[in-house]
Amino acid sequence: MANNTEAKTVKVRLVKGLRGCQQRHRLSVRALGLNKLNDVRELQDTPAVRGLINQVHYLVRVEA
């Protein structure tokens, strides 16, 4: 059995402004570590992160 220590990651980019969206969605974007427009974060691909991305799918773009 191979010892694979590399965790899968996902890149998330904020592509739409937060003005006019729900407060819960703003907090979700903040939890993903995104602050400004076109901010990119590389996060571990976990169910919790996927849930946050799915909640604000209209504000972010998943890259690679």
C-alpha positions in Angstrom: 0.0 0.0 0.0 1.4 3.4 -1.0 1.7 6.1 1.6 0.1 9.1 -0.1 0.6 12.1 2.1 -0.5 14.6 -0.5 -4.0 15.8 0.2 -6.2 16.8 -2.7 -6.8 20.5 -3.0 -9.2 22.8 -4.7 -8.6 26.4 -5.9 -11.5 28.8 -5.3 -11.8 32.3 -6.8 -14.3 35.0 -5.8 -15.8 36.2 -9.0 -18.7 38.3 -7.9 -19.1 41.0 -5.3 -20.8 40.4 -2.0 -23.1 43.4 -2.2 -26.7 42.4 -2.0 -26.3 38.8 -1.0 -27.4 37.2 2.2 -25.4 37.6 5.4 -24.9 33.9 5.7 -23.4 33.7 2.3 -21.0 36.6 3.2 -19.9 34.6 6.2 -19.4 31.5 4.1 -17.2 33.4 1.6 -15.2 34.7 4.6 -14.9 31.2 6.0 -13.3 30.1 2.7 -10.7 32.8 3.2 -11.8 35.1 0.4 -11.9 38.8 1.0 -11.7 40.8 -2.2 -12.9 40.2 -5.7 -10.6 37.8 -7.7 -9.0 36.5 -4.5 -7.8 32.9 -4.9 -7.3 30.3 -2.1 -6.1 26.8 -2.4 -8.0 24.7 0.2 -8.1 21.0 1.1 -10.9 19.2 -0.7 -13.0 18.2 2.3 -16.8 17.7 2.6 -17.0 20.9 4.8 -15.2 23.0 2.2 -17.4 21.5 -0.6 -20.5 22.4 1.4 -19.4 26.0 1.7 -18.6 26.2 -2.0 -22.0 24.7 -2.9 -23.7 27.3 -0.7 -22.1 30.2 -2.5 -21.7 28.6 -6.0 -23.0 31.8 -7.7 -20.2 33.9 -6.1 -17.2 31.7 -6.6 -15.5 29.7 -9.4 -13.6 26.4 -8.7 -10.4 26.2 -10.6 -8.5 22.9 -11.2 
